[in-house]
Amino acid sequence: MRTTPSLKLSTRLVAFVTMIVIGAVFILFVGGALSIKQLGQEYTKYSVSSMVKVIDQQLLEHIDTSEFRRWIPQIIKASNVIELELSTDNSVVFEYHDTERTYDVARLITISNQLTLHPSYTISVKVLPPYIGYDYSIGALSSLTLAFALIAICLVQGLRWLQGQLQGSELLEERGRMILAGRVEQYAVGDHLEWPYTASEALDKLIAELQDARQERSRFDTFIRSHAFQDQLTGAVNRLSFDNRLESTLTESNAAGGIIMVQVNNWIDIKEACSKEQQDRFIVMLGEVITNCVSRFPDVVFARYFTDTFAILVPNQSLENVSNLVSQLLKQIGKLTPLLGLDAENWLHAGMTVYRQGERKSDILNEVETALKSAQLEGSNNWSCFNKKSKPSSERGSVRWRTLFDKQLTPDKLILIKQPCFLLNEQGGIEQIHEEIFSRIIDEQRLVLKASKFSPAVRQVGYEKQLDRSVLFNLVKYLKQDKQSSCYSVNLYAQPFKYRTHFNWFRDELLQLTPDQRKRLSFEFLEGPMVTHLDVMRNVLRMISGLGCKVIVNQAGRTILSLHYIKDSKIDYLKLHRSLVRNIEGRSENQLYIRSLIGACTNTKTKVIAVGVETQREWQQLQELGIDGGQGRFFAKESDFISAVPVSTTKVTATILGKRNRWKNKAN
């Protein structure tokens, strides 16, 4: 694997040139010093040889020894001779020692010569080495000093020029580092000083094409998903998606809610009286009115069921709330001007029914169609409710929910359970990556309510902040005491992060933990609200990743959204909605949808995880589609994590519709 060099190109070149210049100067300095030393030695030898010639000539003239001793010391001192000895084979003719100067005997140079004119005489001389006792002289060495100064000045100026010439390559290299670090969008266009210019322009062009390809891929994936599960005219989900969501909802624990079906009467007559453009315009307006009415309820599924029929799934709402919603729908839709061919007093009808866990999808649809036909038989714009013998056991309004949340959404009363999540490894096995934390509360009848039951009410009455703080308080307290290395995933709401105080609280809670403890945490956000508040959530996601925690998006695919946010933010895991996974082996449309989601995460660090895996067939089909991991009862069931203060709870067993529940336990 290639690694990025730690030194810049200009730094390496500057270091190389500097080393070459310093090496050349050092070689020149050493060579000059050796040359000066050699010249000094040659000068000393020449001086001694000249003195020896004079002595040899004087001996030839038979000068008296006393005369010899008188003038020879003057010559010796002029030649820096310290010791001189003139001798024959039998005796010493003359000997001289300079006692006036202090010197180191070890440094003296000894030269012995045989006289030319008197071969029987040998002269031995010890002289001081050349340049001894001399100090640095500016005048004498001015040329050498100037040379070194010019070399230093030229070196500095040359290095500055070289750095200026290589600034463009440094900018290009720094840009490459940032691109490798994942900051492609910020460095999509290079600086005009980048060099080589052709490489910079090529990089700009490739990044532009890559971004366009990513956007096109995202648009294409969204196009596939929208054509598979979305009505192209109104933007609502289609019949297939609605049936999938209804079937998945009916399998959830303690599921309850309502189904509404709105139909325009005598649509066949409209086709003959109005053009296609008028019909489409009217259907779009009708869809907008319905969307505005149902938008205040969380997790609502709005679908165009048939050409002239709309269906609405309102989960976790009481019969009273659903009835009020139908009345409001008819009132708002009645303000529209009907098309030509419609009776203004009898063109709009609605049917309603309620459901609960365990009922069959076909029975629910038959009930709402029966209610719709009942409304049509009355001959006016009205709605009808299917009269069921068994209705949802618990119906709460906003006031009752608020009262319950004020009592139960506290750290000491909240119940937390956990379920492990697994990731496929290279060997084909699974390994646990974290345990997802779910919350439970106890209602007035001491029944345990799942998060899927009370979460819509939490969002409707605005208690998201209280729930998040209670859950995180318990988990942080547990992590500070826990000595194990298990990782945990916490579900958080995106809406409270619109307020700066909530963001600061969340940041301060994470900063209280050590880096090792933060690495054990993951945070999950619902895809729909997160994308809605993406401008605010970008800073939150960046802060979570910067502190070492994981970012997870759950319930992916519940609505038709563009997945371009995966490229903008650091998403570690993408968890699919349960409705996409349910009976995936027999649903080709869901398989296409999941393939599209997996393809959108290609070339990113995001792993796609299927949630709600129940059977071996589902898991095998998901593996064939290329899923990265799974979570559900097929792998492991939920288990207790942090329990509230012990209370006696009563659990109601499932009942058969239309039968009296003889085995219902009474509250203690």
URHUQUI-V876035 format. One line per field, one symbol per residue. phi: phi as a letter, one per 20 degrees, with the letter a starting at -180 (. if undefined). Layout:
BEGIN
phi: ???
END
This chain:
BEGIN
phi: .fdfffefffffffffffffffffffffffffffffffffffffffffffffffffffffelfffffffeefffffffeleecbcdbdfdbeebbccedeeebeffefedcdcdfffcgfecddcdcfffmfnedfcfffdffffffffffffffffffffffffeffffffffffffffenefffcfdeffefbffffffffgfffffffffffffffffffffffeccffeenffeffffffffffffefflfarccccdceflffffgeecfffffffffffffffffffeffefmfddcefcgdcdccddelcfffffffffffffffffffefffoeffebcccbcbbdcbgnfeffffffffffffffffffmbfbccdfeefddgfcccefffffffffedecgedfddccbfcccfdfenedcfdadfeddccdefemeedfffedfgfgffendfffffffffffffffffdfdedfdcddeceegfffdfffffffffffffefgffffedccdcffgffffdffffgffffffffeneedcddlfnfcecfefffffdeeeccefffffeflffdcfffffffgfffffefmcefdecednfdcffffffffffnfeabbqffeaefbfcceeggcedcdeffdefndfefdffeff
END
